[in-house]
């Protein structure tokens, strides 16, 4: 993103940037597409407060009337939560939304782009996109993976969304040179569940070690991002065997209704929400908060 792009910083983020204070980027898709009003605003504010309580500054990223905002004032957050026809922006969509003066919420890829443009090195999210099952014929692979390979931002997540092909997702990340770290876990988590039964390429137990790794990768100058996978707390997880039944049923429903492309993930997530009677969303909120805590520790370690 070029220097001619105007970025609107919230006062809190502008002060943090000028003072070299730790900042954690946050996506905005969870606000516009993840849950209904007013739960979306309440959750967004709670996640931001977790970051403040940990000693960092939250920077929720979105496009409003074509203008890129890094950090949302309270009134701006409310405006986004109530906006209609908000674009869901990945890398391909971000410039489109800005050029045509639209409202847009940012996915993992677009949030990484904007965070890097603003000089923010750590980003907390729920789960990343990845390789969809059947990608060998559909070629359905999330832009998040290429973004991780090119954009030097540390993404803290609960792993790839469990409806994806996790082994293939890890293979693509390895090919792209993206370090995948299991935080306090030997196996990567599977979003709603703590254990995918797939070994993490690296495992670290201390947030300060992740901060050190970020600093060393930055010395090369041409490295992309890194992915930290952080399991949802035990008390909030839906065990993988139980969750797989819901995932399989929802994917089958998507196939039967000929849902394809970008529409697959939101359809499946909504279907899973209904099948789990809301448990999947409660787990999603818990893991986002958990990731915000870890991302805050990592960001603070970068400024120590």
C-alpha positions as CSV (number, residue, x, y, z in Angstrom):
1,X,0.0,0.0,0.0
2,X,1.6,3.2,-1.1
3,X,2.4,6.3,1.0
4,X,-0.3,8.3,-1.0
5,X,-3.1,6.3,0.8
6,X,-4.6,8.4,3.5
7,X,-5.1,6.5,6.8
8,X,-7.4,7.8,9.5
9,X,-6.0,6.9,12.9
10,X,-8.1,7.0,16.0
11,X,-6.6,9.4,18.6
12,X,-5.6,6.5,20.7
13,X,-3.7,4.8,17.8
14,X,-2.1,8.0,16.6
15,X,-0.7,8.7,20.1
16,X,0.6,5.1,20.4
17,X,2.3,5.4,17.0
18,X,4.0,8.6,17.9
19,X,5.1,7.3,21.3
20,X,6.2,3.9,20.1
21,X,3.7,2.2,22.3
22,X,2.6,-1.4,21.6
23,X,-0.4,-1.8,19.3
24,X,-2.5,-4.8,18.3
25,X,-4.5,-4.8,15.1
26,X,-8.0,-6.2,15.0
27,X,-10.2,-7.2,12.0
28,X,-13.7,-5.9,11.6
29,X,-15.4,-8.8,9.8
30,X,-16.6,-10.2,13.1
31,X,-18.5,-6.9,13.7
32,X,-20.2,-6.8,10.3
33,X,-20.6,-10.4,9.4
34,X,-19.9,-12.4,12.5
35,X,-22.8,-11.6,14.8
36,X,-25.9,-9.5,15.2
37,X,-26.2,-6.0,16.7
38,X,-25.7,-5.2,19.6
39,X,-23.7,-8.3,20.4
40,X,-21.2,-7.4,17.7
41,X,-20.4,-4.0,19.3
42,X,-20.3,-5.4,22.8
43,X,-17.8,-8.1,21.8
44,X,-15.7,-5.6,19.8
45,X,-15.5,-3.3,22.8
46,X,-14.7,-6.2,25.2
47,X,-11.8,-7.4,23.0
48,X,-10.4,-3.8,22.7
49,X,-10.6,-3.5,26.5
50,X,-8.7,-6.7,27.0
51,X,-5.8,-5.3,24.9
52,X,-5.9,-2.0,26.9
53,X,-5.9,-3.9,30.2
54,X,-2.8,-5.8,29.0
55,X,-0.8,-2.6,28.3
56,X,-1.3,-2.2,24.5
57,X,-3.6,-0.1,22.2
58,X,-6.3,-1.8,20.0
59,X,-6.5,-0.8,16.4
60,X,-9.7,-2.1,14.8
61,X,-9.4,-1.7,11.0
62,X,-12.2,-0.9,8.6
63,X,-13.2,1.1,5.5
64,X,-15.9,3.7,6.0
65,X,-17.2,5.7,3.0
66,X,-14.1,4.7,1.1
67,X,-11.6,5.8,3.7
68,X,-9.3,3.5,5.6
69,X,-9.5,3.6,9.4
70,X,-6.9,2.1,11.6
71,X,-8.4,2.4,15.1
72,X,-12.1,3.2,15.5
73,X,-13.5,5.9,17.8
74,X,-16.5,4.7,19.8
75,X,-19.0,6.4,17.5
76,X,-17.2,5.1,14.4
77,X,-17.4,1.5,15.7
78,X,-21.2,2.0,16.3
79,X,-21.5,3.4,12.8
80,X,-19.8,0.3,11.3
81,X,-21.9,-2.1,13.4
82,X,-25.1,-0.6,12.1
83,X,-24.0,-0.1,8.5
84,X,-25.9,-1.9,5.7
85,X,-24.3,-3.6,2.6
86,X,-20.8,-3.6,4.1
87,X,-18.3,-5.3,1.8
88,X,-16.2,-8.1,3.2
89,X,-12.8,-7.1,2.1
90,X,-9.8,-9.4,1.4
91,X,-6.8,-8.2,-0.6
92,X,-8.7,-8.1,-3.9
93,X,-11.5,-6.1,-2.5
94,X,-9.9,-3.5,-0.3
95,X,-8.9,-1.0,-3.1
96,X,-12.3,-1.6,-4.8
97,X,-14.1,-0.5,-1.6
98,X,-11.9,2.5,-1.1
99,X,-12.0,3.6,-4.8
100,X,-15.8,3.5,-4.9
101,X,-16.4,5.1,-1.5
102,X,-18.0,2.0,0.0
103,X,-18.0,0.6,3.6
104,X,-15.9,-2.5,4.1
105,X,-14.9,-4.7,6.9
106,X,-11.5,-6.4,6.7
107,X,-10.7,-10.1,6.7
108,X,-7.3,-11.5,7.8
109,X,-5.5,-10.6,4.5
110,X,-6.8,-7.0,4.3
111,X,-6.2,-6.4,8.0
112,X,-2.6,-7.5,7.5
113,X,-2.2,-5.1,4.6
114,X,-3.6,-2.2,6.5
115,X,-1.7,-3.0,9.7
116,X,1.6,-3.2,7.9
117,X,0.9,0.1,6.1
118,X,0.3,1.7,9.5
119,X,3.4,0.2,11.0
120,X,1.6,-2.3,13.3
121,X,3.4,-5.7,13.7
122,X,0.9,-7.9,15.6
123,X,-2.7,-8.8,14.8
124,X,-5.2,-10.8,16.8
125,X,-8.0,-12.7,15.0
126,X,-10.2,-15.7,15.5
127,X,-9.1,-18.1,12.7
128,X,-7.4,-17.8,9.4
129,X,-8.7,-18.9,6.0
130,X,-6.9,-21.7,4.3
131,X,-7.2,-24.6,1.8
132,X,-10.8,-25.7,1.4
133,X,-11.6,-29.4,1.2
134,X,-11.7,-30.5,-2.4
135,X,-9.3,-27.7,-3.4
136,X,-7.5,-30.1,-5.8
137,X,-10.5,-29.6,-8.1
138,X,-12.0,-26.3,-7.0
139,X,-8.7,-24.4,-6.4
140,X,-10.5,-22.8,-3.4
141,X,-7.6,-21.4,-1.3
142,X,-7.9,-18.3,0.9
143,X,-5.9,-15.2,0.1
144,X,-4.9,-15.2,3.8
145,X,-2.1,-17.8,3.0
146,X,-0.4,-15.7,0.3
147,X,-0.8,-12.6,2.6
148,X,1.0,-14.4,5.4
149,X,3.8,-15.2,2.9
150,X,4.3,-11.6,1.8
151,X,3.2,-9.2,4.6
152,X,5.4,-9.0,7.8
153,X,2.7,-9.1,10.4
154,X,2.5,-11.7,13.2
155,X,-1.1,-13.2,13.2
156,X,-2.3,-14.7,16.4
157,X,-5.2,-17.1,15.8
158,X,-6.8,-20.3,17.0
159,X,-5.6,-21.9,13.8
160,X,-7.3,-22.4,10.5
161,X,-11.1,-22.7,10.7
162,X,-11.8,-26.4,11.3
163,X,-14.1,-26.7,8.3
164,X,-10.9,-26.4,6.1
165,X,-8.3,-28.9,5.1
166,X,-5.8,-28.3,7.9
167,X,-3.0,-30.6,6.6
168,X,-3.0,-28.9,3.2
169,X,-3.2,-25.5,4.7
170,X,0.0,-26.2,6.7
171,X,1.7,-27.6,3.6
172,X,0.9,-24.4,1.7
173,X,2.2,-22.3,4.6
174,X,5.4,-24.3,4.7
175,X,5.9,-23.9,0.9
176,X,5.4,-20.1,1.3
177,X,8.0,-20.0,4.1
178,X,5.6,-19.0,6.9
179,X,6.5,-20.2,10.4
180,X,3.6,-21.8,12.2
181,X,4.0,-21.8,15.9
182,X,1.9,-23.7,18.4
183,X,1.6,-21.7,21.6
184,X,1.7,-24.0,24.7
185,X,0.7,-26.9,22.4
186,X,2.4,-29.6,20.5
187,X,-0.4,-29.9,17.9
188,X,-2.0,-27.0,16.1
189,X,-5.5,-26.2,17.4
190,X,-8.6,-26.6,15.2
191,X,-10.4,-23.3,16.0
192,X,-13.4,-24.5,18.1
193,X,-11.3,-27.4,19.4
194,X,-8.0,-27.4,21.1
195,X,-6.3,-30.2,19.2
196,X,-6.4,-31.0,15.5
197,X,-4.1,-34.0,16.1
198,X,-1.7,-32.4,13.6
199,X,1.7,-31.6,14.9
200,X,2.7,-27.9,14.9
201,X,5.9,-27.2,13.0
202,X,7.2,-25.2,16.0
203,X,6.1,-25.0,19.6
204,X,6.8,-22.1,22.0
205,X,5.5,-21.6,25.6
206,X,6.6,-18.0,26.2
207,X,5.2,-14.9,24.5
208,X,8.6,-13.1,24.8
209,X,10.1,-15.8,22.6
210,X,7.6,-15.0,19.9
211,X,8.5,-11.4,20.2
212,X,12.2,-12.3,19.7
213,X,11.4,-14.4,16.7
214,X,9.5,-11.4,15.1
215,X,12.5,-9.2,15.6
216,X,15.0,-11.7,14.1
217,X,12.8,-12.2,11.0
218,X,12.6,-8.5,10.5
219,X,16.4,-8.2,10.2
220,X,16.2,-10.1,6.8
221,X,13.9,-7.3,5.4
222,X,12.2,-9.5,2.9
223,X,10.4,-12.0,5.0
224,X,6.6,-12.2,5.3
225,X,4.5,-12.9,8.3
226,X,4.1,-15.6,10.8
227,X,1.2,-17.5,12.3
228,X,0.8,-18.2,16.0
229,X,-1.8,-20.8,16.8
230,X,-3.3,-20.4,20.3
231,X,-5.8,-23.1,21.5
232,X,-9.1,-21.9,22.9
233,X,-9.3,-22.3,26.7
234,X,-10.3,-25.8,27.9
235,X,-13.6,-24.6,29.4
236,X,-14.7,-23.0,26.2
237,X,-13.9,-25.6,23.6
238,X,-16.1,-27.9,21.6
239,X,-14.2,-31.2,21.4
240,X,-13.0,-32.1,17.9
241,X,-14.9,-35.4,17.6
242,X,-18.2,-33.7,18.5
243,X,-17.4,-30.7,16.3
244,X,-16.6,-32.8,13.3
245,X,-20.2,-34.1,13.2
246,X,-21.6,-30.6,12.9
247,X,-19.0,-29.6,10.3
248,X,-19.6,-32.5,8.1
249,X,-23.4,-31.9,8.2
250,X,-23.0,-28.2,7.4
251,X,-20.6,-28.8,4.5
252,X,-23.0,-31.4,3.1
253,X,-25.8,-28.8,3.4
254,X,-23.7,-26.3,1.4
255,X,-23.1,-28.8,-1.3
256,X,-26.7,-29.8,-1.5
257,X,-27.7,-26.1,-1.9
258,X,-24.9,-25.4,-4.5
259,X,-23.2,-22.8,-2.3
260,X,-19.8,-22.0,-3.8
261,X,-16.8,-19.7,-3.7
262,X,-16.7,-16.9,-1.1
263,X,-20.2,-17.9,0.1
264,X,-19.1,-21.3,1.5
265,X,-17.5,-20.2,4.7
266,X,-20.3,-17.8,5.9
267,X,-22.9,-20.3,5.0
268,X,-21.2,-23.1,6.8
269,X,-20.5,-21.0,9.9
270,X,-24.1,-19.9,10.1
271,X,-25.3,-23.5,9.7
272,X,-22.9,-24.7,12.4
273,X,-24.2,-21.9,14.7
274,X,-27.7,-23.2,14.2
275,X,-26.8,-26.9,14.7
276,X,-24.8,-26.2,17.9
277,X,-27.6,-23.9,19.2
278,X,-25.2,-21.0,19.5
279,X,-22.3,-22.8,21.2
280,X,-20.0,-22.3,18.2
281,X,-20.4,-18.5,18.4
282,X,-19.7,-18.5,22.2
283,X,-16.5,-20.5,21.6
284,X,-15.6,-18.1,18.8
285,X,-15.9,-15.1,21.1
286,X,-13.9,-16.9,23.8
287,X,-11.0,-17.7,21.4
288,X,-10.9,-14.2,20.0
289,X,-10.5,-12.8,23.5
290,X,-7.9,-15.4,24.3
291,X,-6.0,-14.5,21.2
292,X,-6.2,-10.8,22.0
293,X,-4.5,-11.5,25.4
294,X,-1.6,-13.4,23.8
295,X,-1.2,-10.8,21.0
296,X,-1.0,-8.1,23.6
297,X,1.9,-9.8,25.4
298,X,3.7,-10.3,22.1
299,X,3.2,-6.6,21.1
300,X,4.4,-5.5,24.5
301,X,7.5,-7.7,24.1
302,X,8.4,-5.9,20.8
303,X,8.6,-2.6,22.7
304,X,10.4,-3.9,25.8
